[in-house]
């Protein structure tokens, strides 16, 4: 759905439900907003959601790759020559990570729970919540520089490989995410 509320009516109702839910929770500012005249588009344009970003629990994560990417505007001049390139992205680059989780227990007898969930339930539910919230970003700690970055799941699918009864393994691809209201990376999570 775009900021004007166009597209499927079911999605518009879902957007309104989410915004009303955030209004009730006090996580949305409605200053200067006349709700009597608003449609979904007006709500989407005028309501500012001020929600903190979650931090994913990284216990059991094995970071197998960390990378940085810069976008360059290149001008090849032929015969192996090139004009100087221009950086057209953030000069700090965009990070991405590959994560392997060899053992993801679905029982508290094998590993301590994270809150009230097994590690397998926690990751599954965290993934679903992030995707259901419009691919909401979350904090991760990069093992390379020990700074915290906002990140998102690259894939729209989470697959658990079944090793044996109640023990799974999984792999994740994560990508740095930027947000207008939050500087990243940071030394400590705000």
PELIN-V964345 format. One record per backbone hydrogen bond with DSSP energy under -0.5 kcal/mol. CO is the residue of the C=O (numbers start at 1). NH is the residue of the N-H. Records with the same first field share a line. If there is no record, write none. Layout:
CO=NH + NH
This chain:
2=5
4=41
6=2
8=11 + 12
9=13
10=14
11=15
12=16
13=17
14=18
15=19
16=20
17=21
18=22
19=23
20=24
21=25
22=26 + 27 + 28
23=26
27=50
28=30
29=48
30=33
32=34
33=35
34=37
35=38
39=43
40=44
41=45
42=46
43=47
47=49
48=29 + 50
49=51
54=139
56=58
58=61
61=63
62=64 + 100
65=98
67=96
69=94
70=72
71=88 + 89
72=74
73=86
75=83
78=81
81=77 + 78
83=75
86=73
90=93
94=69
95=176
96=67
97=174
98=64 + 65
99=172
100=62 + 102
101=170
103=105
104=168
105=120
107=110 + 111
113=115
114=116 + 117
117=114
118=122
119=123
120=124
121=125
122=126
123=127
124=128
125=129
126=130
127=131
128=132
129=133
130=135 + 136
131=134 + 135
137=54
138=151
139=56
140=142 + 149
141=143
142=146
147=142
148=185 + 186
149=140
150=177
151=138
152=175
159=161
161=163 + 169
164=167
166=106
167=163 + 164
168=104
169=161
170=101
172=99
173=154 + 155
174=97
175=152
179=182
182=179
186=148
